[in-house]
Amino acid sequence: MDLDKFHYAGKCHGTNPGWYLVRNHPHVLLSFGSFFLSPHVIEANDRYWMGLLMSGQAQKAMEVALRKPAEGLKKKMDEIAALGDIGSNPEATVQAESAQLIWDYVEEAKHTLQNMSIPVCYMFGTEDPLFNDWKDNNIWAMLNTKGARSVILGGERHMMELDTPERVAQEALIFIEESKKVY
């Protein structure tokens, strides 16, 4: 492939490579969709969801992240099984925490976000336990990102791409189409 520029949309920790590009190589991006995760530069409000996960309640963590757990849980568990045992991989921990490693200082993140040269879209659900765990951080990012589009989907949870994939895809496509316009 011979791509000079592209649209990048990441979900949860899949946004971390996008934030790395925003910080270090914005010239390669046409737009960036940061879905269900903003860069972590402010301390978490709570650790409810991670607490469930770390206390061995992975199934409960998945259930609160899904609006339709009966349908979505099997899909997510199949995905996790396909990844293998990441718990014994030290790199997995680094990747899981990399949202905190993109910027060293809040001021550096704020400067980058306030001087964005590409369109950015944040998408969250109102019932996402991770949104609430990082609420101050997410609101801060939305307020400090130049020209940000913020999409808050009522009733959706963290794994809304499994619950309502059409809704998530539609919002992503609307953002990409809008990002082509110059205001």
N, C-alpha and C positions, 0 to 999 in steps of 0.2 A: 504494500500500500504506500502510496505517495501522498501523504496528508501534510499540509502545512499548518492548518488550523482545524479545530473540531469542537463540537459541543460535548461537554462532559456532564453526565448526571450520575451521581452516586447516592446510594442508600445506606444510611447508618454509617458504619465504619468504611464502607465503600466510598464515602466522601473524602476520606483522608488523602488519597492520591490527588484528588481535585484541589484540595486546600494547599497541598504541596505545590501544585502547578500554579495556583493563584499567587502564592507567595514568591516562587522562584522563577516561573516561566509563563507569566500571563499572556505573552505574545502568541502562544500556541492555542489559546482558547477563544472560541467564538462566544461561548456562554458557559455558565456553570450552574448546575442544579444540585443544591445541597439538601437532600431530602432526608428528613428525620434526624439530622445532626448538624450542629454548628460547631465551629472550632471552640474547644474548651479552654477558655482563658480566665474564667471566674469560677471560684469554688462551687461545687454542686450544692443545690438546695437540700437534696436528700439522696439516699442511695438505696431506695426501696427495691428497685428492679434488680440492681446488682447484688443486693443483699439476698434476694431470693435465689439468684443464680449461684452465688458463692456458698450458700448454706445447703447446697445439694437439692434445691427445689426447682430444678431446671424446667420441669413440666409446668409448675405453677407460674414461673416466669414467662413461659411461652403462652400460657392461657390468658394472663392479664395483658399480654401484648397483642392478642388476637381478638377481634370482635366475633369472629366465627370460629371458635377453637376446634369444633368437631371437623370442620373442613380444612382449616389451615394448619393445624398442629401436625398432621401426618406429613404434609408437604415439607414443613420446616424440619421435622425430625429426620426425614429422608435426606434433606439437604445437609444437615449436621452429620449424619452417619456417613455420607459420601465424602465429607472432609476428613474423616478419620479422627484419631485421638490427638486433638490439638492441645490438650491439657499438658502433655509431656513435652511440648515444643516451646522453648523459651521465647522464640520469635513471635508466637501467637500472643503472648502477654504484651510484648512491645507493640504489636499492631493494634491490640485492643485498647491500649493507652495512648496511641499516637495522636489522637485528637488533642491531647494535652501537650504534645511535643512539637507541633507545627511552629508556634511562636514562643520565644523565650519570655517575652514581657507583654502585658496587656497593652501598653502604649504602642509597641511595635505592631500588634494585631490591629489596633484601632487605626493607626496610620495607614496600613495596607487597605483595610476595609473602607475607610473614608476617601481613599484615592483610587478606587476600583476603576479599571479601564474596560471591564467586560460586564455584561449583565449577569446578575446572580439572583437565583430564586431559592427561597427557603420554603419547604413544605412540611407541615406538621399536622397531627391530628389532635383534637381537643381531649381525647381520652388516652393519649399516649403516656404511659407511666414514665418513660424516659424523658419526654418533654418536661414533665413536672419535676423530675429529678434534677434537670439542668435548666429550669425555667428562667432564672435571672440571666444566665449565660445566653440562652436562646433569644430572649427579648433584647438583650444588649447587642447581640450580633445583628439582629434585624434592624435595630435603630441606628447602628453605626455603619452599615454597609451602604455606600453610595448607590442610589438608584435601585435598591433591592426590591424585588417582588416577593411578597410574603403571602403564602397560601396556607390558610388554617382550615382544615377540613373537619367540620362538625361531626362528632360521633366516631371518628376514626381513631385507631390505635396504632401502635408502633409498626406492626406488620401489615399495614393497610394494603401493601402490594399483593398480599395473599388474600385478604378479605375482599377488596374491590380493585382488582388490577386495571379494569377499564377506566375507573375514575382517576387513578394515579397517572396512568398513561395519558389520558386526556389533558390533565393539568400540565404534565411535562411538555406535551406537544404544543399547547397554547403558549407556554413560556418560550419555547424555542422559536415559534412563529413571531411572537411579540419582540423577542430579542433582536430580530432582523430589522426592526424599525428604528429610526433615529428620531429622538425627541429633542 
